[in-house]
Amino acid sequence: MADIANSIDPVVFPNTVSSASQTISAMPGLSASLYHDSFPTWGFPNDGSRTNMAEVLQNEGYETALFTDNYLFGVQYNHDRGFTSGNLGRPTLKKRLAVKLKERDTTKPLFKLGEWTYFNLFKPVRDAMPGDETFYRSAEDLNANAMRWLDREQPETFLCWVHYMDTHHPFEPPQEYMEQFEFNEKRSRSELGEFTRKACKSNGEGLLQAELEDVDTAYDACCAYLHDEMTRFIDELVEKSHFDPDEDILVLTSDHGQCLDREKGVLGHTPPAFWEEIMNVPLAISRPDWGAGTVDGQVNLIDMMPTVLDAVGAPIPDDIDGEPSSDPKELPVSHTTFVSQWLSPGDGEIQTYRGVRSEDGWKLFGRQIDGEDEVVLTKYDVDDPENEELIYKSRGTTGPRSGEAAERWDDLLEAVEAHGPALEIGDDAVETSTEVREHLKSLGYVE
């Protein structure tokens, strides 16, 4: 992040946490400063009761465009509201095919044949063709489309949002990046995509250590590719005068990370848990009235939307969960909350998992592991996200009986319960279409 950010003179916030652990819960926070438990629906409310950043800026006369291949942040989940250009997260042929395959019973031979056909026949043919060759549109493709829009429209004031998927499973780095890293087993790009997708969706169950290492290596290769593509894109923005640090605002961040530690019960970012590898995300903000620098305090992405609107003098909606900051040193907070929601299999009930993180290295959160819910207390190291120690776990809210851990459990439990219970099962089923359920399944967000 540091070398990417250098070209845009930003303020870097290395101690930033997301408002949720997965996309469907995180994007309302990122785009509209709303925790996912603020409204009873998947995606974004379509009844006009809430307003996202694109809608505010569109009403202020901005041209708006969204380029993404994550359908959970697109037209099918009402996140296109306020955007008038771009692909708006419409699914590609490959994902439409994959969803159709997923609608089949995975225990039946026909499904297994269809899935095998997709990854072993259909996809290798696509791999050999130029352009749209990965399960998700590549960063190169999204950047090219965004640049064509900017070159063609030459908008004076605009919001251009590019949401990448290259570091989401299946991990499918280009061949040249696969060759830069050492894998334990040689696989083609198609084979690596199929392998990492199955590995993450099963949370690594039954994998050998060498196989877990290959998942990690594939992720590193994807990160290297995305790093290079983002660098090239920013350089081109500057070269073509689409971005000027003295006049424009540019934000680099992520809605969540990836935990590839099988011992933590997660290989990817589901089921719900709030480990540092998932929650500690990059954030760099370049705005003309902020000098370049670093702010080490704890920051939550829930505050990004109002802070951006404040920077351009746009009105900030009243019914949001975040707070704007005109000074980067005002963004840090001592405690911050995160919320993820999960669709219960079968009955359609929403299961809500909440947590709180203190700036001094303690964290309490609800999680699901091996199909069971529990509340955990951890100690983290912001300089080493993988070095997070599990201090205590409980099937309910009863914590340790004595010592510092008992004090921190009580303090943090009170802090999280100011927002809601660490673990909560909804009373009412949320109407969920077959298509929505299959979308969530394909990304590993429901069982």
Secondary structure, 3 states (H helix, E strand, C coil): CHHHHHHHCCEECCCEECCCCCHHHHHHHHHHCCCHHHCCCCCCCCCCCCCCHHHHHHHCCCEEEEEECCHHHCHHHCCCCCCCECCCCCCCHHHHHHHHHHCCCCCCHHHHHHHHHHHHHHHHHHHCCCCCCCCCCCHHHHHHHHHHHHHHHCCCCEEEEEECCCCCCCCCCCHHHHCCCCCCCCCCHHHHHHHHHHHHHCCCCCCCHHHHHHHHHHHHHHHHHHHHHHHHHHHHHHHCCCCCCCCCCEEEECCCCCEEEHHHCEEECCCCCCCHHHHEECEEEECCCCCCEECCCCEEHHHHHHHHHHHHCCCCCCCCCCCCCCCHHHCCCCEEEEEEEEECCCCCEEEEEEEEEECCCEEEEEEEECCEEEEEEEECCCCCCCCCEEEEEECCCCCCCCHHHHHHHHHHHHHHHCCCCCEEEEEEECCCCHHHHHHHHHCCCEC
